Amino acid sequence: MEEKKIPDIWDVNFINFINGLGLECLMALGKLENPVTKKKESDLRQARYVIDTLDMLREKTKGNLAEDEQKILDEMLVYLKMLFVEVNQEGKDTTND
C-alpha cells in the first residue's frame, strides 16, 4: 500500500504563494494581528498593492492554472476586494500618510 503524502504548509506551490499574499492583505486590511506589533493595523495602500498583484497574477497565468488554483485565486480576489471596500468605507486606514 502506497502512503499518501500529507501536504506541507512549507511546500513551494502556487496555492501556498497566493495564500501568503492573501494573509498579507488581510493584515494590511486590519483583519489580522501584525505579528511584530501585536496590533491590528490597516494600511489601505499596502492592501491595494497586494490586491493589484493578485489581479496581475490572475491575468498573467490565465489558462495555465489547475482548476483548484484558479478557483482559489478568483475567490480570494472577490473576498479581498469586498473587504477592501468595507474597510475603505469605514475609514479605518491607520497609516499616517
C-alpha positions as CSV (number, residue, x, y, z in Angstrom):
1,M,0.0,0.0,0.0
2,E,1.3,3.4,-1.0
3,E,1.5,6.0,1.7
4,K,-0.2,9.4,0.9
5,K,1.9,12.4,1.4
6,I,0.4,15.0,3.7
7,P,0.7,18.5,2.2
8,D,3.3,20.6,3.9
9,I,2.5,24.2,4.5
10,W,6.1,25.0,3.5
11,D,5.8,23.3,0.1
12,V,6.6,25.8,-2.6
13,N,3.5,25.9,-4.8
14,F,1.1,28.4,-6.3
15,I,-1.7,27.9,-3.7
16,N,0.7,28.5,-0.8
17,F,2.1,31.5,-2.6
18,I,-1.3,33.2,-3.1
19,N,-2.4,32.2,0.4
20,G,0.6,34.1,1.7
21,L,-0.3,37.1,-0.3
22,G,-3.9,36.8,1.0
23,L,-2.7,36.8,4.6
24,E,-0.5,39.8,3.9
25,C,-3.6,41.6,2.5
26,L,-5.8,40.6,5.5
27,M,-3.1,42.0,7.8
28,A,-3.0,45.3,5.7
29,L,-6.8,45.5,6.0
30,G,-6.6,45.3,9.8
31,K,-8.3,41.9,9.9
32,L,-5.3,40.0,11.3
33,E,-2.9,41.0,14.0
34,N,0.5,42.1,12.9
35,P,2.9,39.6,14.4
36,V,5.5,42.2,15.1
37,T,3.4,44.9,16.7
38,K,0.7,42.6,18.1
39,K,-1.9,45.0,16.9
40,K,-4.5,45.1,14.1
41,E,-3.4,47.9,11.9
42,S,-4.7,48.8,8.4
43,D,-2.7,50.2,5.5
44,L,-5.0,50.5,2.6
45,R,-2.2,51.4,0.2
46,Q,-0.5,48.1,1.0
47,A,-3.8,46.2,0.8
48,R,-4.5,47.7,-2.7
49,Y,-0.9,46.8,-3.8
50,V,-1.4,43.1,-2.8
51,I,-4.9,43.0,-4.5
52,D,-3.4,44.5,-7.6
53,T,-0.6,42.0,-7.5
54,L,-3.1,39.1,-7.3
55,D,-5.1,40.6,-10.2
56,M,-1.9,40.8,-12.2
57,L,-1.1,37.1,-11.4
58,R,-4.6,36.1,-12.4
59,E,-4.1,37.9,-15.8
60,K,-0.6,36.6,-16.4
61,T,-1.5,33.0,-15.5
62,K,-4.8,32.8,-17.4
63,G,-5.2,29.4,-19.0
64,N,-2.1,28.0,-17.1
65,L,-3.5,27.2,-13.7
66,A,-5.1,24.0,-12.4
67,E,-8.8,24.3,-11.8
68,D,-8.3,24.4,-8.0
69,E,-5.6,27.1,-8.3
70,Q,-7.8,29.2,-10.5
71,K,-10.8,28.8,-8.2
72,I,-8.9,29.7,-5.0
73,L,-7.3,32.8,-6.7
74,D,-10.7,34.0,-8.1
75,E,-12.5,33.5,-4.8
76,M,-9.7,35.1,-2.8
77,L,-9.8,38.2,-5.0
78,V,-13.5,38.6,-4.7
79,Y,-13.3,38.3,-0.9
80,L,-10.3,40.7,-0.5
81,K,-11.9,43.3,-2.8
82,M,-15.1,43.2,-0.8
83,L,-13.1,43.6,2.5
84,F,-11.1,46.5,1.0
85,V,-14.3,48.4,0.1
86,E,-15.7,47.7,3.6
87,V,-12.6,49.0,5.4
88,N,-12.2,51.9,3.0
89,Q,-15.8,53.0,3.6
90,E,-15.3,52.7,7.4
91,G,-12.2,55.0,7.1
92,K,-10.0,52.7,9.2
93,D,-6.7,53.3,7.5
94,T,-4.2,53.7,10.3
95,T,-1.3,54.9,8.2
96,N,-0.1,58.4,8.7
97,D,0.3,59.3,5.0
